[in-house]
Each structure stands twice: as C-alpha cells, then as structure tokens.
C-alpha cells in the first residue's frame, strides 16, 4: 500500500514519544530521575530508552578517569605548608608539545651557575594548548597531568590565558582524587623503584 | 607488508618504454621515475595495459637542496592489489608537468592543489586555478623556502621554549600589520577577485541561449554557500541553472584551509598525531590509524596483537559513529529536520562515551602511537562495547531501517537522483561508500588488507544504482558489517602488551618514502610521508577522501534539480576539516 512506509516510520516516532514518558515514569518510581547521580548514570548507559539528555549545568556527565582537558603541575604538600613540585624542568613536555605552548625557565644556582632540577618559571598558554595529553604521557616524573576541570570561561581572554606556575599548581591529593587508578599504579611503581634503590644501596 | 614490486631484470613497462622509465633507486624509495615528455603516453599504458585504473593520489614534493620538484602518482587496481607508484621530476625554478586529467579525471582537484600549494604548472589542465588558497595570495605555501606569518624555526621543538622559556604571546611576536604578504603592486582596497571572474567565465555564455524547442532562454548562476546550512560547513557550490535544472556546477573550497601539511612538516613525527584528529573530526581514530600505518611502514615496526584488536575495535566504532551521523545529516538535507538525526545521535553518544573513557577525549582522540596505542582499555569498557554490539546496535539499526528506508518521501527524493556510474566513479577517483554504491566492490580492508582485517569475517557492502538512495542504504549495510566485525573482535581479543617497545617521544624514522592508507568511514584515507632521517618529516601529505570525492560532484549534479544538489552533496559525506585541511 502506498504510504505504508511513512505510517510505519511514524510508528517509530510514536514509539519514541511514548517511551519517553514511560521511561520517565519508571525512573520516577525507581528513584533515579533527574538531578541524581544514579539518574545521570542511567541516561549514559545503553539501557536508556527515553530522554537521553543531561540537564547541564545542574547535572553533569560523569567524567571517565582518562578524560583530559588542560595540563596542571603536581606538587607535594610539605608539612610547613610549602609546595614541592615534582617537576625537574627537564623540558620533555616543552619539546613534545605539538603546538609548543609550554615555556619553562630552568633554575640555576646563583653561585656555580649550574642548573638545579626545579623550574624557576613555568607557563602554559591555554589559548594554544590543544589538550592532546602528550606532555602528561611522556613526563618521566609524573609531574604534569591532565585536569578534569573543563569550565574555564572568563569574561576577558587575557585574564586567564597564560597560566604560570602558581596557577598551574595542584596538590597530589587532587590528582589522586581525579585519577585514582593511575595514581595507585604510579605510587606502586614509585615504591618499587624506591625499594630497589635501597636494596642496591644496602649491597656494598 | 612491503609494497615493493617484485621486479625481474626488466619489467614490461621498462622494456616497452626504454629510456623513458627509470627505476627510483634512492634509498627507501620505490617505483619508477618517468620522463615528463612521455608521461601521458606511459600513464595511458599503465592504466589500459597494466590495469591500474584507480588513481589514488597525486602530490608534489619540493626537493629544495637538489633544486627539483617531483610529482608523485599512486595508482591501484580496483580489483585489488598493492601499490604502484611513479614519479615525474622537473626543475624547481620552472616546474612544468603534463596534466593527467585526460587519463584520470580524478587528478583534477589534486593537480590544482599541487599547483596552488607548490606552484607546479600542469600543462593541459582544463581549469588550473588555485583551489585552497585565495586568488591574490603571494607564493606557494608548501614550498620549502616559504615561511608562514608566525615563522619561528624550520622545525619543532622551538629553542625558545626551554631552558630559557620566557613566555610571550604569539600575537605580540608578530603584530597584525606584519602578517600579510601581498604581491607587488597589489592594493587590497581596489582588488576585485580575479579567480571569481575566471570561475564565472568557466560557465561560458549565459544569455540568449536556445533550448531544444527553439525558445530563447537565459541561464543564471547562483551561489550556494559558503555560509549555507546545507553545505555542512564553509563550502560553496556555484551552479549554472536553466530554470531549476543544474547545467553545470563548480565547488569552491578552502575557506577552512589552515595549511595542515605545512604544520605537519614543522612538527616532529609524533607531534603530528593530535593534528590528524583535526582533519576529519568525526573519525579521528581512523585518521590516527592511517598516519600511524604510514610511519610504522617507514620505521619497520610491528604492532602487538592486542593493540591490533583495539585498533580495529576503535576504527569500526568510528565507522558506525560516522555513518549514523551521516544518515542523520542526509535526512536533515532532505527536510526531515532533526528528528532522525537526534535518534542517530543517541547511538553516537554511546560511542563517544567509549572514546572518552579509552582515549580521554570524545572527538580529538589522539589514541594511536607508532607501534601500538596509548593505553590499554580501562576496566569495564570491553563489557560496555559487548553490550552495545550484541544488544543495542543491531536493534537500533533495524529500527532506523524501518523508520526511514521504506518511507515514500525519502525514496522519491533519493532514488535515481545524483547517479554516478561505475566508470565515472573510478575515473573520478571516488572512494568509500560513494564508490561502492556505484557497484565497485572496492574496500581496502579486503583489497589491500592492513592490521588484522585479513583474519576477520565480513562482507564488502556493495550496491549497484549509484544514486543517493543507494549511498544511504550502503551505509546501513556497512554499519551491519561493522557490528559483525566488532562481535568477532570483542570475542577474540587477546591479552598482552599494547605497545611495541618503550614509548618514545622522539620517533627515529629512517629516510625514505611511504604511503599508508586505511579504509576510513569516508573512504580511502592516505598519508604520503617522506623522511630524510631528521626528527621532522620532509613531506607530509594527506590524501583526504572527502576532498577527492568532491571531484565527482559536478558529474552527479548535472541534469538534476538544484534542490537535489543539496542532498547529493549530503550523500557524499564531506567534512570540511578534511576537505580544506
């Protein structure tokens, strides 16, 4: 029959229409409706049949651990409140950066003039950063990592486009909170290397 | 693996054209160097007698130290098989090469591109105008001695970044008034675009024509785009119309041109990887793969088994992602505004969530490395993919099928519209679904397998009418085949390492040339790379499927109504990031 295809097609739309309300009702009864963590997780799963959308900014998509946005510098909190950066200013991140947005000034000893493994200045031009994650991937000291915070809008472009060392610094605890699996893996590798070093030292 | 042609003492080609065909004996190179004056004759022989009917890529290389320009041709057989490439050399200060458009019309845009970016003049080309840069642009940007506005050094990494990296903004380094290089005597205020005149002149006489009944008619020229919702980006079609019928049509592009290849030649090999994401931002995984293949060929490294499976998994998910999105957009072009596409985007969303969890980003994946992939699949992802390919996708694709395929309006609008015959498709170097919908079962995954595709069980989808409807339906077929591949892959994926050797940020690439190509969702995506042993590639060329597929657009649109030109363009499936590069 002519027009049957259209009718069948409209049936699909109609099914979607009713499914939306049915799904909504079921979610209401199960208690995982809007604005709940469970509700967001349900709407991100492959079981969802009705509404797919997330009510941003009231709701936010759950970010996977590997999600990357802009880089930050990891520091260790010292007991006196100081910051000990893991960065040794080796320059690998600056060399590997595809758009060349990382600028590092190495510290030099004022007396001897020899380099000290710590950055004097560290800048990332966020306007240019392409969020590729190569810096974090190739950093041998786990000193630069990719952040999860993607809400960076400001009223004036030059307000926050070039981030310096202070603006980039985030504590290890923050890193552990956004990437627990990676953090645990790196910590165990670190501990292993440390004990191997000690064992080597113990041997005369 | 190797594309080396097994050559006895003398191939028939060398025997037939003695003295005009020389073997390319540079280290790491292959193929033949042909004398320019015999080029057309020999190319015809290669096409007709040797059976290499499909011209994959044409590009130029600037050998500045030797004072030479070289044009490289990559040809294949549509019946399958490996590469045959040949080159023509010419002097750098006056590069002239005969055009191969009469032999392979698919060379049309590619030769224009080589003229535009490298300044190689193709004698006998029917329409040798700039294609990506604007008329009035000074110089040819891919020449090795051409420098961009923010030029800092010949190659990255720049020395100013470390260890004395005192930051400065790019715009401060080069204030705006210093950026533009005009030709001598050029006044932007008084300039009228020469190219536009040439473009319109190409349509010939428009007034006082006679139609078949002897009635006097005028033709009109209209512009669709560059700002037009139906052109999927900044793309422009200039059509000559008689009434509503398209008599001739010329695509105009380059509005999104950013000289990707020049950036690629400044970058180190690894640094190019995230840039390939930005070519076809719908399918960054396959863009990554093509580039990784080309460089792996040069480096001569093998990829571990698990990484190969992950690669196939990601590439096939990308294909589903691209095809559902394309079907949705095609329906938008047909006037079914945004209901079908949002149904399609649900599936796309689930795939992008997987990419985000695996690669860290939804679209700019940057997931492949030379000799493997960045990281192993995070926990739970395999289970998620399994659920999708066994439960959700088959059901949803069937639903899409019932929803759209037999809809009478869609069939009326698409059947018999924009027909591309197999001969036209091959001649115009059409690739991907466009070629296969015209009845040519050419799929690189089968014709010239890479990765582990030779071990996987799937069919090459093919349809025979070559119209918009077949291009729609073939995408559904391909999604079904991709689901089939994914079902095998998630079942068989082995454990093991995902990266050959230690990850290195400085890839050591031996000197030579290589051409790596993959069957992307939009068709054959090829990368032609020349290394001279330094950290940066000497030449980095992208054979972009959606760019070259546009060559066939004119043939498909002629004789159709102007309203159909929109859906014909939609059925090619272009992404402007890749067209304009």
Interface residues (C-beta under 8 A of the other chain):
Chain A: X2 X3 X4 X5 X6 X8 X9 X12 X13 X16 X44 X46 X48 X52 X63 X64 X65 X66 X67 X68 X89 X91 X92 X94 X95 X96 X97 X98 X100 X102 X103 X104 X105 X106 X115 X121 X123 X125 X128 X130 X131 X132 X133 X134 X137 X138 X146 X162 X181
Chain B: X156 X157 X158 X160 X161 X162 X163 X164 X165 X166 X167 X169 X170 X267 X268 X270 X271 X272 X273 X274 X275 X339 X343 X346 X349 X350 X353 X356 X357 X358 X359 X360 X361 X364 X366 X374 X375 X378 X379 X384 X387 X388 X391 X392 X399 X402 X403 X404 X405 X406 X407 X408 X409 X411 X503 X505
